[in-house]
Amino acid sequence: MVEALASAENEQPQPLQHAANCPPWLSASFEHVLRRHEQGNLPHALLFSGSPELGKRWFSENVVRVLLCKNLQTNTGTRACGECPSCVQLDVGSSSEFRYLQPAGKSLTIRIDPIRELVEWLQLSAGADRYRIALISGADTMNRAAANALLKTLEEPAARTLCILVADRPAQLPPTLISRCQQIPLTVEDEPAALAWLSSHLGSDDAKAALEQACGAPLRAVRQAHPDWQAQQATIDAAWWNLFLHKRSVGAIVESLKEVPLTVCLSRFITLCAVAVRHRQGAAEFSPLKSLSAEQNAAIERLNSVQWFTIHDDLLRLHRIDSASFKTQTVLEGFLADTRLKIKG
């Protein structure tokens, strides 16, 4: 379920990757968008936001499919036919009516040049009864220059154009850009539908537990069930406890994490730090705490709540930094060394 990074040709048409039907747990929001389309009052810019791995891109791609389909299946009203020229072109990435943009490069950001090319394309005339649609996934990674370039187009949109922005953290977008969009926050609206979908993909009866462990994100639950993901998380957890139990040097711990993406490592550290904070607050019912050993509990107790919150803040700061020059080894060595000093102090 981990989506591939964009190629250097982001401004070109892209094939749609997800199934030609809406995520079942988001069907109410999907029908809301389609009703606005049928009533002729769809805005020129939509902003879909929600937690990571909720299915926002899947959702957005199906909005694109339905709006561009030339033979919409009227029996459901929510599925593109999959056979008309427009649907076929979308599937092979040759549609002249659709452009897709997503974060690229080492920093995983959207820069100004691809946005400028997208803006030029959006200003071309669309057909009288057709849309020209741009889908920007990871819109919250746009740098300031890119966001400003897009803002000018949203302020004076061409006729029959639609710009769809998808963001995990909409607050990262400039307020002026947000104000030009119709915001539609997405959540799991139909939990039974999400659980049924999960059960069919996990092949087990543990869908509810899997969804809870994934913080309510169905796609994350599927990813977390994969053995490769579980092995990676075990590597990170081992590094974390080796730090706090003084079982390995900082250098050896960093070496053990050399194959783990920095953002993944920091994200897991943030979760483990939250576990420690909850422990200090006496939240013994929190499920991850039940599996801690006496040695691990003692390590958590060696730091007070203020120290744990300081470590948590350090991790959040590192996780927010967006730099193409980030060196995993350097970042981790600095954080781990500082944290070990806090433990000794």
C-alpha positions as CSV (number, residue, x, y, z in Angstrom):
1,M,0.0,0.0,0.0
2,V,3.0,2.3,0.1
3,E,2.6,4.5,-2.9
4,A,5.6,5.0,-5.2
5,L,7.4,8.3,-5.4
6,A,6.7,10.6,-8.3
7,S,8.9,10.5,-11.4
8,A,10.6,13.6,-12.6
9,E,7.8,14.0,-15.2
10,N,5.1,14.9,-12.6
11,E,3.6,17.4,-15.0
12,Q,2.7,14.7,-17.5
13,P,-0.6,12.7,-17.4
14,Q,-0.4,9.9,-14.9
15,P,-2.4,6.6,-14.8
16,L,-4.8,6.2,-11.9
17,Q,-3.5,3.6,-9.5
18,H,-6.5,2.7,-7.4
19,A,-9.6,0.6,-7.9
20,A,-12.4,2.2,-9.9
21,N,-14.7,2.5,-6.9
22,C,-14.7,4.7,-3.8
23,P,-13.3,3.5,-0.5
24,P,-16.5,2.0,1.1
25,W,-15.9,3.9,4.4
26,L,-15.9,7.2,2.6
27,S,-19.0,6.7,0.5
28,A,-21.1,9.5,2.2
29,S,-18.5,12.2,1.4
30,F,-18.2,10.8,-2.2
31,E,-21.9,11.0,-2.8
32,H,-21.8,14.6,-1.4
33,V,-19.3,15.6,-4.0
34,L,-21.2,13.9,-6.8
35,R,-24.5,15.6,-5.8
36,R,-22.8,19.0,-6.0
37,H,-21.5,18.0,-9.5
38,E,-25.0,17.0,-10.6
39,Q,-26.5,20.3,-9.2
40,G,-23.9,22.2,-11.2
41,N,-22.3,23.9,-8.1
42,L,-19.0,22.1,-7.8
43,P,-16.4,24.7,-6.8
44,H,-13.2,25.2,-8.9
45,A,-11.0,23.9,-6.0
46,L,-11.5,21.1,-3.5
47,L,-9.3,20.3,-0.5
48,F,-9.6,16.8,0.8
49,S,-7.9,16.3,4.2
50,G,-7.7,13.6,6.8
51,S,-5.2,11.3,8.5
52,P,-2.5,9.5,6.5
53,E,-3.5,6.2,4.9
54,L,-7.2,6.9,5.3
55,G,-7.7,6.5,1.5
56,K,-7.7,10.1,0.4
57,R,-5.9,9.6,-2.8
58,W,-8.0,6.6,-3.7
59,F,-11.1,8.7,-2.9
60,S,-9.8,11.6,-5.0
61,E,-8.9,9.4,-8.0
62,N,-12.5,8.1,-8.1
63,V,-13.8,11.7,-8.0
64,V,-11.7,12.3,-11.1
65,R,-12.9,9.1,-12.8
66,V,-16.6,10.0,-12.3
67,L,-16.3,13.6,-13.4
68,L,-14.5,12.7,-16.6
69,C,-16.4,9.5,-17.5
70,K,-18.4,10.0,-20.7
71,N,-20.8,7.1,-19.9
72,L,-21.4,7.3,-16.1
73,Q,-23.2,4.2,-14.8
74,T,-26.5,5.7,-13.8
75,N,-27.7,2.6,-11.9
76,T,-25.3,3.5,-9.1
77,G,-24.3,7.1,-9.9
78,T,-21.0,6.5,-8.2
79,R,-18.9,4.4,-10.7
80,A,-17.2,5.4,-13.9
81,C,-17.9,2.9,-16.7
82,G,-14.3,2.0,-17.2
83,E,-14.8,1.5,-20.9
84,C,-15.3,4.9,-22.6
85,P,-12.3,6.7,-24.2
86,S,-11.9,9.0,-21.1
87,C,-11.8,6.1,-18.7
88,V,-9.3,4.1,-20.8
89,Q,-7.1,7.1,-21.2
90,L,-7.0,7.7,-17.4
91,D,-6.1,4.1,-16.9
92,V,-3.1,4.3,-19.2
93,G,-2.0,7.8,-18.3
94,S,-2.8,9.5,-21.7
95,S,-5.7,11.7,-20.7
96,S,-5.6,15.2,-22.1
97,E,-8.1,16.3,-19.4
98,F,-6.1,15.2,-16.3
99,R,-2.8,16.0,-14.7
100,Y,-1.4,14.6,-11.5
101,L,1.3,16.0,-9.2
102,Q,2.8,14.6,-6.0
103,P,5.9,15.2,-3.8
104,A,9.2,14.3,-5.4
105,G,12.9,14.4,-4.7
106,K,14.8,13.5,-1.6
107,S,12.9,16.1,0.4
108,L,9.5,14.8,-0.8
109,T,8.2,18.3,-1.5
110,I,6.3,20.0,-4.3
111,R,8.4,22.8,-5.8
112,I,7.5,25.8,-7.9
113,D,8.5,24.5,-11.4
114,P,6.0,21.6,-11.6
115,I,3.3,23.9,-10.2
116,R,4.1,26.6,-12.9
117,E,3.7,23.9,-15.6
118,L,0.5,22.7,-14.0
119,V,-0.8,26.3,-13.9
120,E,-0.1,26.9,-17.6
121,W,-2.0,23.7,-18.4
122,L,-4.9,24.7,-16.3
123,Q,-5.2,28.0,-18.1
124,L,-5.9,26.2,-21.4
125,S,-9.5,26.2,-22.5
126,A,-11.6,23.1,-21.6
127,G,-14.4,21.7,-23.6
128,A,-17.9,23.2,-23.2
129,D,-19.2,20.2,-21.2
130,R,-15.9,18.8,-20.0
131,Y,-13.6,19.4,-17.0
132,R,-9.9,19.9,-17.0
133,I,-8.8,18.4,-13.6
134,A,-5.6,18.7,-11.7
135,L,-5.0,16.4,-8.7
136,I,-2.3,17.5,-6.3
137,S,-1.5,14.8,-3.7
138,G,0.5,15.8,-0.7
139,A,-0.4,19.4,-1.3
140,D,0.7,20.3,2.2
141,T,4.3,19.7,1.1
142,M,4.3,22.6,-1.3
143,N,6.9,25.2,-0.5
144,R,5.9,28.8,-0.2
145,A,6.8,29.7,-3.8
146,A,4.8,26.8,-5.2
147,A,1.8,27.6,-3.0
148,N,1.9,31.3,-4.1
149,A,2.1,30.3,-7.8
150,L,-1.0,28.0,-7.4
151,L,-2.8,30.7,-5.4
152,K,-2.9,33.1,-8.4
153,T,-4.7,30.4,-10.5
154,L,-7.2,29.7,-7.8
155,E,-8.0,33.4,-7.5
156,E,-8.8,33.6,-11.2
157,P,-9.7,30.1,-12.4
158,A,-10.3,29.3,-16.0
159,A,-13.8,28.0,-16.9
160,R,-14.5,24.3,-16.3
161,T,-11.3,23.7,-14.4
162,L,-11.1,21.8,-11.1
163,C,-8.1,21.7,-8.8
164,I,-8.2,18.9,-6.2
165,L,-5.8,19.2,-3.3
166,V,-5.1,16.3,-1.0
167,A,-3.4,16.9,2.4
168,D,-2.6,15.1,5.6
169,R,-1.9,18.4,7.4
170,P,-4.0,21.1,5.8
171,A,-2.8,23.6,8.5
172,Q,0.6,23.6,6.7
173,L,-1.0,25.3,3.7
174,P,-1.2,29.1,3.6
175,P,-4.5,30.4,4.9
176,T,-5.0,32.4,1.7
177,L,-4.8,29.1,-0.3
178,I,-7.2,27.3,2.0
179,S,-9.7,30.1,1.7
180,R,-9.9,29.5,-2.1
181,C,-10.8,25.9,-1.7
182,Q,-13.9,24.1,-0.6
183,Q,-12.7,22.0,2.4
184,I,-14.0,18.4,2.8
185,P,-12.5,16.7,5.9
186,L,-12.5,12.9,5.5
187,T,-12.8,10.4,8.3
188,V,-14.0,6.8,8.6
189,E,-17.7,7.5,8.2
190,D,-18.8,3.9,8.0
191,E,-16.8,1.7,10.4
192,P,-18.7,-1.6,9.5
193,A,-17.8,-1.0,5.9
194,A,-14.2,-0.4,6.8
195,L,-14.1,-3.6,8.9
196,A,-15.6,-5.7,6.2
197,W,-13.1,-4.4,3.7
198,L,-10.2,-5.0,6.1
199,S,-11.4,-8.6,6.9
200,S,-11.4,-9.4,3.1
201,H,-7.8,-8.1,2.8
202,L,-6.3,-9.4,6.0
203,G,-8.0,-12.8,5.8
204,S,-8.7,-12.9,9.5
205,D,-11.3,-12.0,12.1
206,D,-9.0,-9.4,13.7
207,A,-10.1,-6.5,11.6
208,K,-11.3,-4.4,14.5
209,A,-8.1,-4.8,16.5
210,A,-6.0,-4.1,13.4
211,L,-8.0,-0.9,12.7
212,E,-7.5,0.3,16.3
213,Q,-3.8,-0.3,16.2
214,A,-3.7,1.7,12.9
215,C,-5.4,4.6,14.6
216,G,-8.5,4.2,12.4
217,A,-6.7,4.2,9.1
218,P,-7.7,1.2,7.0
219,L,-4.8,1.3,4.5
220,R,-2.3,1.6,7.4
221,A,-3.9,-1.5,9.0
222,V,-3.2,-3.5,5.8
223,R,0.4,-2.2,5.6
224,Q,1.0,-3.0,9.3
225,A,-0.1,-6.6,8.7
226,H,2.7,-7.1,6.2
227,P,5.7,-9.1,7.6
228,D,8.2,-6.6,6.1
229,W,6.6,-3.7,8.0
230,Q,6.5,-5.8,11.3
231,A,10.2,-6.6,10.9
232,Q,11.1,-3.0,10.3
233,Q,9.2,-1.9,13.4
234,A,10.9,-4.6,15.5
235,T,14.3,-3.2,14.3
236,I,13.3,0.3,15.4
237,D,11.9,-0.9,18.7
238,A,15.1,-2.8,19.4
239,A,17.2,0.3,18.7
240,W,15.0,2.4,21.1
241,W,15.3,0.0,24.0
242,N,19.0,-0.5,23.4
243,L,19.4,3.2,23.8
244,F,17.4,3.4,27.1
245,L,18.8,0.1,28.5
246,H,22.4,1.1,27.6
247,K,22.9,-2.2,25.7
248,R,24.6,-0.8,22.7
249,S,26.6,2.3,21.8
250,V,25.0,5.2,19.9
251,G,27.1,4.4,16.8
252,A,26.0,0.7,16.9
253,I,22.4,1.7,17.3
254,V,22.6,4.1,14.3
255,E,24.2,1.4,12.2
256,S,21.3,-0.9,13.0
257,L,18.9,1.6,11.5
258,K,20.8,2.4,8.3
259,E,18.2,0.7,6.1
260,V,15.2,2.4,7.8
261,P,13.9,5.6,6.3
262,L,14.5,8.5,8.7
263,T,10.9,9.6,8.7
264,V,9.7,6.1,9.5
265,C,12.2,5.8,12.3
266,L,11.3,9.2,13.8
267,S,7.6,8.4,13.5
268,R,8.0,5.2,15.5
269,F,10.2,6.9,18.1
270,I,7.4,9.4,18.6
271,T,4.9,6.6,19.2
272,L,7.3,4.9,21.7
273,C,7.8,8.2,23.5
274,A,4.1,8.6,23.8
275,V,3.9,5.2,25.4
276,A,6.4,6.3,27.9
277,V,4.5,9.5,28.6
278,R,1.3,7.5,29.1
279,H,3.1,5.2,31.5
280,R,4.4,8.1,33.6
281,Q,0.8,9.3,33.8
282,G,-0.4,6.0,35.1
283,A,-2.2,4.8,32.0
284,A,-1.6,1.1,32.6
285,E,-4.5,0.2,30.4
286,F,-2.8,1.5,27.3
287,S,-2.2,-1.7,25.3
288,P,1.5,-1.3,24.4
289,L,2.4,-0.9,28.1
290,K,1.1,-4.4,28.9
291,S,4.0,-6.0,27.0
292,L,6.8,-4.1,28.7
293,S,9.3,-5.9,30.8
294,A,10.3,-4.9,34.3
295,E,13.6,-3.7,32.8
296,Q,11.8,-1.5,30.3
297,N,9.4,-0.1,32.9
298,A,12.4,0.8,35.1
299,A,14.0,2.6,32.2
300,I,10.9,4.7,31.7
301,E,10.8,5.5,35.4
302,R,14.3,6.9,35.3
303,L,13.1,10.0,33.5
304,N,10.4,12.3,34.8
305,S,7.5,13.5,32.8
306,V,9.2,16.8,31.9
307,Q,12.2,15.0,30.5
308,W,9.9,12.7,28.4
309,F,8.0,15.6,27.0
310,T,11.3,17.3,26.1
311,I,12.3,14.2,24.2
312,H,8.9,14.0,22.5
313,D,9.2,17.7,21.5
314,D,12.7,17.0,20.1
315,L,11.3,14.2,18.0
316,L,8.4,16.3,16.7
317,R,10.8,19.1,15.7
318,L,13.0,16.7,13.7
319,H,10.0,15.1,12.1
320,R,8.8,18.5,10.9
321,I,12.1,19.6,9.4
322,D,12.0,19.4,5.6
323,S,15.5,19.3,4.2
324,A,17.0,17.5,1.1
325,S,20.4,17.6,2.9
326,F,19.1,15.5,5.8
327,K,21.6,12.7,6.5
328,T,20.0,9.9,8.5
329,Q,23.1,8.9,10.3
330,T,23.9,12.5,11.4
331,V,20.4,13.2,12.5
332,L,20.0,10.0,14.5
333,E,23.5,10.3,16.1
334,G,22.7,13.8,17.3
335,F,19.3,12.9,18.7
336,L,20.4,9.6,20.3
337,A,23.5,11.1,21.8
338,D,21.5,14.0,23.4
339,T,18.9,11.6,24.7
340,R,21.5,9.3,26.3
341,L,22.9,12.4,28.1
342,K,19.4,13.1,29.4
343,I,19.2,9.5,30.7
344,K,22.6,9.7,32.4
345,G,21.7,13.1,33.8
